[in-house]
Amino acid sequence: MMNERISTFMTPNVVTVHPDDTLEVVKKLLFEKHFHHLPVVDSNGKLKGIITSWDLIKSNKRFEEYGDYKVADLMTTNVATLGPNDLLGAAAMVFLKHLFHGLPIVGDDGTLLGIITTHDILKYEFQKEYPDDVFVRDTHWVES
């Protein structure tokens, strides 16, 4: 069951961008940190939107142009959010219904508190099913 609170599984201290940052900043964070989505906050930490790797792809802009555009030009401003006391099941429902992969977690005043992703849900379910599994230690990667 997914009756646990989101606050237990969300990632706090989220890497964010500001509306005035350039797309170059976004690209760097997405590529270097292997993120897929970045919450956009104002100087008070209030959520203003989200920008994703998909937003960059569908923009049809070349990498060389990213310095000419601001996050505000591309970000999504109508963002689904949940609160820290909502249940993991609520996040799973939003992910499945809307095909999102990340949800900002905000306080009552709109301040960004964290983020929960489909990866967090998968990890939760895996650890619940296999609490003693040391899958990371036993995973072998083949280099090509």
PyMOL commands that set and color helices and strands:
alter all, ss='L'
color gray80, all
select helices_A, chain A and resi 6-8+23-33+53-58+63-68+71-74+88-98+118-129+135-138
alter helices_A, ss='H'
color red, helices_A
select strands_A, chain A and resi 37-41+47-52+102-106+112-117
alter strands_A, ss='S'
color yellow, strands_A
deselect
rebuild
show_as cartoon
